[in-house]
Amino acid sequence: MLKHRGFPGRYPGSDYQFTIRRANPRGATRLIRRERYADRKAIDRKVDAAFMAALWEHFGDRPFARGNLDAGRLSWLFGREVVPAEDPFDPESYEALLRIDVDAARASFPEVFQR
């Protein structure tokens, strides 16, 4: 499992994690598309924006390996702002390549791209 050095481990001052420490010996947790409903808590929306900002700062528009990025956190963005960068795509692989869909990310998180 590739570890993304320099990537923030969690949202500052919270237990919302962005990365995992070690690979699961049974395999990577499957990436799924989680629905983001309009009534989500404000902190959840802030954490999503902070995670997107970290992804953008670290990878930009280049493809990146899933590596040690947290599956739960990725799943909130997967299928919209973060999409597969390879075909076929294995949602249960630490080596799976992903990329940011810049247009979708700008629409969902305009505050991240105004910097």
PyMOL commands that place a pseudoatom at each C-alpha (Angstrom):
pseudoatom trace, name=CA, resn=MET, resi=1, chain=A, elem=C, hetatm=0, pos=[0.000, 0.000, 0.000]
pseudoatom trace, name=CA, resn=LEU, resi=2, chain=A, elem=C, hetatm=0, pos=[1.370, 3.352, -1.074]
pseudoatom trace, name=CA, resn=LYS, resi=3, chain=A, elem=C, hetatm=0, pos=[1.521, 5.915, 1.729]
pseudoatom trace, name=CA, resn=HIS, resi=4, chain=A, elem=C, hetatm=0, pos=[0.970, 9.470, 0.579]
pseudoatom trace, name=CA, resn=ARG, resi=5, chain=A, elem=C, hetatm=0, pos=[3.677, 11.332, 2.482]
pseudoatom trace, name=CA, resn=GLY, resi=6, chain=A, elem=C, hetatm=0, pos=[2.741, 14.872, 3.446]
pseudoatom trace, name=CA, resn=PHE, resi=7, chain=A, elem=C, hetatm=0, pos=[-0.993, 14.237, 3.109]
pseudoatom trace, name=CA, resn=PRO, resi=8, chain=A, elem=C, hetatm=0, pos=[-2.902, 15.329, 6.257]
pseudoatom trace, name=CA, resn=GLY, resi=9, chain=A, elem=C, hetatm=0, pos=[-3.915, 12.384, 8.439]
pseudoatom trace, name=CA, resn=ARG, resi=10, chain=A, elem=C, hetatm=0, pos=[-7.164, 13.895, 9.687]
pseudoatom trace, name=CA, resn=TYR, resi=11, chain=A, elem=C, hetatm=0, pos=[-9.288, 17.023, 9.875]
pseudoatom trace, name=CA, resn=PRO, resi=12, chain=A, elem=C, hetatm=0, pos=[-7.572, 19.329, 12.391]
pseudoatom trace, name=CA, resn=GLY, resi=13, chain=A, elem=C, hetatm=0, pos=[-8.904, 19.036, 15.924]
pseudoatom trace, name=CA, resn=SER, resi=14, chain=A, elem=C, hetatm=0, pos=[-11.227, 16.134, 15.180]
pseudoatom trace, name=CA, resn=ASP, resi=15, chain=A, elem=C, hetatm=0, pos=[-11.447, 12.376, 14.729]
pseudoatom trace, name=CA, resn=TYR, resi=16, chain=A, elem=C, hetatm=0, pos=[-12.417, 12.635, 11.049]
pseudoatom trace, name=CA, resn=GLN, resi=17, chain=A, elem=C, hetatm=0, pos=[-9.580, 10.732, 9.413]
pseudoatom trace, name=CA, resn=PHE, resi=18, chain=A, elem=C, hetatm=0, pos=[-8.213, 11.236, 5.909]
pseudoatom trace, name=CA, resn=THR, resi=19, chain=A, elem=C, hetatm=0, pos=[-5.661, 8.404, 5.842]
pseudoatom trace, name=CA, resn=ILE, resi=20, chain=A, elem=C, hetatm=0, pos=[-5.173, 4.967, 7.353]
pseudoatom trace, name=CA, resn=ARG, resi=21, chain=A, elem=C, hetatm=0, pos=[-2.004, 3.766, 9.041]
pseudoatom trace, name=CA, resn=ARG, resi=22, chain=A, elem=C, hetatm=0, pos=[-1.714, 0.249, 7.667]
pseudoatom trace, name=CA, resn=ALA, resi=23, chain=A, elem=C, hetatm=0, pos=[-3.272, -1.983, 5.063]
pseudoatom trace, name=CA, resn=ASN, resi=24, chain=A, elem=C, hetatm=0, pos=[-6.057, -4.353, 6.021]
pseudoatom trace, name=CA, resn=PRO, resi=25, chain=A, elem=C, hetatm=0, pos=[-4.669, -7.894, 5.648]
pseudoatom trace, name=CA, resn=ARG, resi=26, chain=A, elem=C, hetatm=0, pos=[-8.015, -9.019, 4.166]
pseudoatom trace, name=CA, resn=GLY, resi=27, chain=A, elem=C, hetatm=0, pos=[-7.871, -6.342, 1.464]
pseudoatom trace, name=CA, resn=ALA, resi=28, chain=A, elem=C, hetatm=0, pos=[-8.934, -2.769, 0.936]
pseudoatom trace, name=CA, resn=THR, resi=29, chain=A, elem=C, hetatm=0, pos=[-12.399, -1.598, 1.888]
pseudoatom trace, name=CA, resn=ARG, resi=30, chain=A, elem=C, hetatm=0, pos=[-14.583, -1.265, -1.198]
pseudoatom trace, name=CA, resn=LEU, resi=31, chain=A, elem=C, hetatm=0, pos=[-15.117, 2.282, -2.501]
pseudoatom trace, name=CA, resn=ILE, resi=32, chain=A, elem=C, hetatm=0, pos=[-18.794, 3.095, -2.949]
pseudoatom trace, name=CA, resn=ARG, resi=33, chain=A, elem=C, hetatm=0, pos=[-20.730, 6.211, -3.872]
pseudoatom trace, name=CA, resn=ARG, resi=34, chain=A, elem=C, hetatm=0, pos=[-22.350, 7.568, -0.702]
pseudoatom trace, name=CA, resn=GLU, resi=35, chain=A, elem=C, hetatm=0, pos=[-25.255, 9.944, -1.052]
pseudoatom trace, name=CA, resn=ARG, resi=36, chain=A, elem=C, hetatm=0, pos=[-24.739, 13.421, 0.395]
pseudoatom trace, name=CA, resn=TYR, resi=37, chain=A, elem=C, hetatm=0, pos=[-28.126, 14.686, 1.491]
pseudoatom trace, name=CA, resn=ALA, resi=38, chain=A, elem=C, hetatm=0, pos=[-28.876, 18.391, 1.917]
pseudoatom trace, name=CA, resn=ASP, resi=39, chain=A, elem=C, hetatm=0, pos=[-29.473, 17.985, 5.670]
pseudoatom trace, name=CA, resn=ARG, resi=40, chain=A, elem=C, hetatm=0, pos=[-25.920, 16.790, 6.446]
pseudoatom trace, name=CA, resn=LYS, resi=41, chain=A, elem=C, hetatm=0, pos=[-24.263, 18.425, 9.433]
pseudoatom trace, name=CA, resn=ALA, resi=42, chain=A, elem=C, hetatm=0, pos=[-22.166, 21.528, 8.819]
pseudoatom trace, name=CA, resn=ILE, resi=43, chain=A, elem=C, hetatm=0, pos=[-19.052, 19.787, 10.184]
pseudoatom trace, name=CA, resn=ASP, resi=44, chain=A, elem=C, hetatm=0, pos=[-19.481, 16.956, 7.664]
pseudoatom trace, name=CA, resn=ARG, resi=45, chain=A, elem=C, hetatm=0, pos=[-19.586, 19.485, 4.821]
pseudoatom trace, name=CA, resn=LYS, resi=46, chain=A, elem=C, hetatm=0, pos=[-16.479, 21.244, 6.201]
pseudoatom trace, name=CA, resn=VAL, resi=47, chain=A, elem=C, hetatm=0, pos=[-14.592, 17.960, 6.430]
pseudoatom trace, name=CA, resn=ASP, resi=48, chain=A, elem=C, hetatm=0, pos=[-15.553, 17.057, 2.845]
pseudoatom trace, name=CA, resn=ALA, resi=49, chain=A, elem=C, hetatm=0, pos=[-14.284, 20.450, 1.657]
pseudoatom trace, name=CA, resn=ALA, resi=50, chain=A, elem=C, hetatm=0, pos=[-11.049, 20.099, 3.639]
pseudoatom trace, name=CA, resn=PHE, resi=51, chain=A, elem=C, hetatm=0, pos=[-10.469, 16.610, 2.204]
pseudoatom trace, name=CA, resn=MET, resi=52, chain=A, elem=C, hetatm=0, pos=[-11.086, 17.892, -1.327]
pseudoatom trace, name=CA, resn=ALA, resi=53, chain=A, elem=C, hetatm=0, pos=[-8.684, 20.786, -0.684]
pseudoatom trace, name=CA, resn=ALA, resi=54, chain=A, elem=C, hetatm=0, pos=[-6.017, 18.324, 0.502]
pseudoatom trace, name=CA, resn=LEU, resi=55, chain=A, elem=C, hetatm=0, pos=[-6.561, 16.127, -2.571]
pseudoatom trace, name=CA, resn=TRP, resi=56, chain=A, elem=C, hetatm=0, pos=[-6.344, 19.143, -4.892]
pseudoatom trace, name=CA, resn=GLU, resi=57, chain=A, elem=C, hetatm=0, pos=[-3.220, 20.508, -3.192]
pseudoatom trace, name=CA, resn=HIS, resi=58, chain=A, elem=C, hetatm=0, pos=[-1.487, 17.128, -3.129]
pseudoatom trace, name=CA, resn=PHE, resi=59, chain=A, elem=C, hetatm=0, pos=[-2.463, 15.715, -6.550]
pseudoatom trace, name=CA, resn=GLY, resi=60, chain=A, elem=C, hetatm=0, pos=[-4.045, 18.464, -8.652]
pseudoatom trace, name=CA, resn=ASP, resi=61, chain=A, elem=C, hetatm=0, pos=[-5.613, 17.108, -11.830]
pseudoatom trace, name=CA, resn=ARG, resi=62, chain=A, elem=C, hetatm=0, pos=[-3.136, 14.195, -12.120]
pseudoatom trace, name=CA, resn=PRO, resi=63, chain=A, elem=C, hetatm=0, pos=[-4.195, 10.557, -11.532]
pseudoatom trace, name=CA, resn=PHE, resi=64, chain=A, elem=C, hetatm=0, pos=[-3.246, 9.193, -8.107]
pseudoatom trace, name=CA, resn=ALA, resi=65, chain=A, elem=C, hetatm=0, pos=[-3.194, 5.802, -6.406]
pseudoatom trace, name=CA, resn=ARG, resi=66, chain=A, elem=C, hetatm=0, pos=[-5.761, 5.215, -3.701]
pseudoatom trace, name=CA, resn=GLY, resi=67, chain=A, elem=C, hetatm=0, pos=[-3.000, 4.064, -1.357]
pseudoatom trace, name=CA, resn=ASN, resi=68, chain=A, elem=C, hetatm=0, pos=[-3.597, 4.906, 2.281]
pseudoatom trace, name=CA, resn=LEU, resi=69, chain=A, elem=C, hetatm=0, pos=[-6.487, 7.322, 1.691]
pseudoatom trace, name=CA, resn=ASP, resi=70, chain=A, elem=C, hetatm=0, pos=[-9.447, 6.457, 3.912]
pseudoatom trace, name=CA, resn=ALA, resi=71, chain=A, elem=C, hetatm=0, pos=[-12.171, 4.547, 2.036]
pseudoatom trace, name=CA, resn=GLY, resi=72, chain=A, elem=C, hetatm=0, pos=[-14.973, 6.085, 4.078]
pseudoatom trace, name=CA, resn=ARG, resi=73, chain=A, elem=C, hetatm=0, pos=[-13.826, 9.638, 3.374]
pseudoatom trace, name=CA, resn=LEU, resi=74, chain=A, elem=C, hetatm=0, pos=[-13.198, 8.870, -0.331]
pseudoatom trace, name=CA, resn=SER, resi=75, chain=A, elem=C, hetatm=0, pos=[-16.648, 7.319, -0.639]
pseudoatom trace, name=CA, resn=TRP, resi=76, chain=A, elem=C, hetatm=0, pos=[-18.318, 10.667, 0.149]
pseudoatom trace, name=CA, resn=LEU, resi=77, chain=A, elem=C, hetatm=0, pos=[-16.658, 12.064, -3.007]
pseudoatom trace, name=CA, resn=PHE, resi=78, chain=A, elem=C, hetatm=0, pos=[-16.401, 8.920, -5.148]
pseudoatom trace, name=CA, resn=GLY, resi=79, chain=A, elem=C, hetatm=0, pos=[-18.410, 8.868, -8.356]
pseudoatom trace, name=CA, resn=ARG, resi=80, chain=A, elem=C, hetatm=0, pos=[-18.827, 12.657, -8.395]
pseudoatom trace, name=CA, resn=GLU, resi=81, chain=A, elem=C, hetatm=0, pos=[-15.721, 14.718, -7.598]
pseudoatom trace, name=CA, resn=VAL, resi=82, chain=A, elem=C, hetatm=0, pos=[-13.331, 11.742, -7.450]
pseudoatom trace, name=CA, resn=VAL, resi=83, chain=A, elem=C, hetatm=0, pos=[-13.649, 9.268, -10.311]
pseudoatom trace, name=CA, resn=PRO, resi=84, chain=A, elem=C, hetatm=0, pos=[-11.765, 6.182, -11.546]
pseudoatom trace, name=CA, resn=ALA, resi=85, chain=A, elem=C, hetatm=0, pos=[-8.734, 6.983, -13.705]
pseudoatom trace, name=CA, resn=GLU, resi=86, chain=A, elem=C, hetatm=0, pos=[-8.436, 3.507, -15.189]
pseudoatom trace, name=CA, resn=ASP, resi=87, chain=A, elem=C, hetatm=0, pos=[-10.594, 0.926, -16.891]
pseudoatom trace, name=CA, resn=PRO, resi=88, chain=A, elem=C, hetatm=0, pos=[-11.193, -1.650, -15.552]
pseudoatom trace, name=CA, resn=PHE, resi=89, chain=A, elem=C, hetatm=0, pos=[-11.354, -0.144, -12.072]
pseudoatom trace, name=CA, resn=ASP, resi=90, chain=A, elem=C, hetatm=0, pos=[-11.011, -2.283, -8.935]
pseudoatom trace, name=CA, resn=PRO, resi=91, chain=A, elem=C, hetatm=0, pos=[-12.819, -0.549, -6.026]
pseudoatom trace, name=CA, resn=GLU, resi=92, chain=A, elem=C, hetatm=0, pos=[-11.146, -2.958, -3.564]
pseudoatom trace, name=CA, resn=SER, resi=93, chain=A, elem=C, hetatm=0, pos=[-7.525, -2.269, -4.493]
pseudoatom trace, name=CA, resn=TYR, resi=94, chain=A, elem=C, hetatm=0, pos=[-5.020, -0.020, -2.754]
pseudoatom trace, name=CA, resn=GLU, resi=95, chain=A, elem=C, hetatm=0, pos=[-3.310, 0.387, -6.161]
pseudoatom trace, name=CA, resn=ALA, resi=96, chain=A, elem=C, hetatm=0, pos=[-6.467, 1.617, -7.948]
pseudoatom trace, name=CA, resn=LEU, resi=97, chain=A, elem=C, hetatm=0, pos=[-5.958, 4.897, -9.790]
pseudoatom trace, name=CA, resn=LEU, resi=98, chain=A, elem=C, hetatm=0, pos=[-8.305, 7.806, -9.157]
pseudoatom trace, name=CA, resn=ARG, resi=99, chain=A, elem=C, hetatm=0, pos=[-8.480, 11.384, -10.377]
pseudoatom trace, name=CA, resn=ILE, resi=100, chain=A, elem=C, hetatm=0, pos=[-10.351, 14.542, -9.485]
pseudoatom trace, name=CA, resn=ASP, resi=101, chain=A, elem=C, hetatm=0, pos=[-13.135, 15.532, -11.878]
pseudoatom trace, name=CA, resn=VAL, resi=102, chain=A, elem=C, hetatm=0, pos=[-12.207, 19.201, -11.770]
pseudoatom trace, name=CA, resn=ASP, resi=103, chain=A, elem=C, hetatm=0, pos=[-15.500, 20.529, -13.174]
pseudoatom trace, name=CA, resn=ALA, resi=104, chain=A, elem=C, hetatm=0, pos=[-17.591, 18.546, -10.667]
pseudoatom trace, name=CA, resn=ALA, resi=105, chain=A, elem=C, hetatm=0, pos=[-15.257, 19.484, -7.810]
pseudoatom trace, name=CA, resn=ARG, resi=106, chain=A, elem=C, hetatm=0, pos=[-15.439, 23.206, -8.680]
pseudoatom trace, name=CA, resn=ALA, resi=107, chain=A, elem=C, hetatm=0, pos=[-19.236, 23.017, -8.733]
pseudoatom trace, name=CA, resn=SER, resi=108, chain=A, elem=C, hetatm=0, pos=[-19.446, 21.177, -5.382]
pseudoatom trace, name=CA, resn=PHE, resi=109, chain=A, elem=C, hetatm=0, pos=[-16.611, 22.947, -3.543]
pseudoatom trace, name=CA, resn=PRO, resi=110, chain=A, elem=C, hetatm=0, pos=[-16.168, 26.423, -5.064]
pseudoatom trace, name=CA, resn=GLU, resi=111, chain=A, elem=C, hetatm=0, pos=[-14.420, 27.639, -1.896]
pseudoatom trace, name=CA, resn=VAL, resi=112, chain=A, elem=C, hetatm=0, pos=[-11.574, 25.170, -2.473]
pseudoatom trace, name=CA, resn=PHE, resi=113, chain=A, elem=C, hetatm=0, pos=[-10.827, 26.459, -5.975]
pseudoatom trace, name=CA, resn=GLN, resi=114, chain=A, elem=C, hetatm=0, pos=[-11.071, 30.202, -5.219]
pseudoatom trace, name=CA, resn=ARG, resi=115, chain=A, elem=C, hetatm=0, pos=[-7.726, 30.215, -3.433]
for i in range(1, 115): cmd.bond("trace and resi %d" % i, "trace and resi %d" % (i + 1))
show_as sticks, trace
zoom trace
